[in-house]
Amino acid sequence: MTVQLPYSNSAIETGTGATIRVSMSQSDLLSLGFPINTTVQERRIVAELTLGDDGLPRAISLPLPLEVMKEKE
């Protein structure tokens, strides 16, 4: 599942975009509209963040199967 981020300028393209792996909290993913089960507390989910040519985020996707990691204390 991929969510396009509405606040980036997709008109800027020079062919230098990139995708990086990040960990996000379940609440952050829920606020973006991802259907995440919140029963697992204190966990972060690995997501792929697509950066545009201008370095700003364009989209977030969740590779399947979901990779869940425990919050660092």
C-alpha positions in Angstrom: 0.0 0.0 0.0 1.3 3.4 -1.0 0.1 6.9 0.2 1.1 9.9 -1.9 2.0 12.9 0.3 0.0 15.9 -0.7 2.4 18.7 0.4 5.3 17.9 -2.0 5.8 19.5 -5.4 5.6 16.7 -7.9 6.4 19.1 -10.8 10.1 19.2 -9.7 11.8 16.3 -11.5 15.4 15.9 -12.5 15.7 12.1 -12.2 17.5 12.0 -8.9 14.7 10.8 -6.6 15.5 8.0 -4.1 13.7 5.5 -1.8 14.9 5.0 1.8 13.8 2.7 4.6 12.5 4.3 7.7 10.7 3.2 10.9 7.4 4.9 11.7 5.1 4.8 14.7 1.7 3.2 14.3 0.0 6.4 15.2 1.9 8.3 12.4 0.9 5.7 9.9 -2.7 5.8 11.1 -2.8 9.6 10.7 -1.7 9.2 7.1 -4.6 6.8 6.4 -2.8 3.4 6.6 -5.1 0.6 8.0 -2.8 -0.4 10.8 -3.9 -2.7 13.6 -3.1 -0.9 16.9 -3.1 -3.9 19.1 0.7 -4.2 19.2 1.8 -1.5 21.6 5.2 0.2 21.5 6.1 -1.0 18.1 7.4 0.8 15.0 6.8 -0.3 11.4 9.4 -0.3 8.6 8.2 1.8 5.7 9.7 3.0 2.4 9.9 6.7 2.0 10.1 8.0 -1.6 12.1 11.3 -1.8 11.6 13.6 -4.8 14.4 15.3 -6.8 14.1 18.3 -4.4 14.8 16.0 -1.3 11.2 16.3 0.0 9.1 13.2 0.7 6.7 12.2 -2.1 5.1 9.0 -0.9 5.2 6.4 1.9 4.7 2.7 1.2 4.5 -0.4 3.4 6.3 -3.4 2.0 4.5 -6.7 2.7 4.9 -8.6 4.9 5.0 -5.8 7.5 8.3 -5.6 9.4 7.6 -4.6 13.0 10.3 -3.5 15.5 10.2 -2.7 19.2 10.6 1.0 20.3 14.0 1.8 21.6 14.0 2.8 25.2 
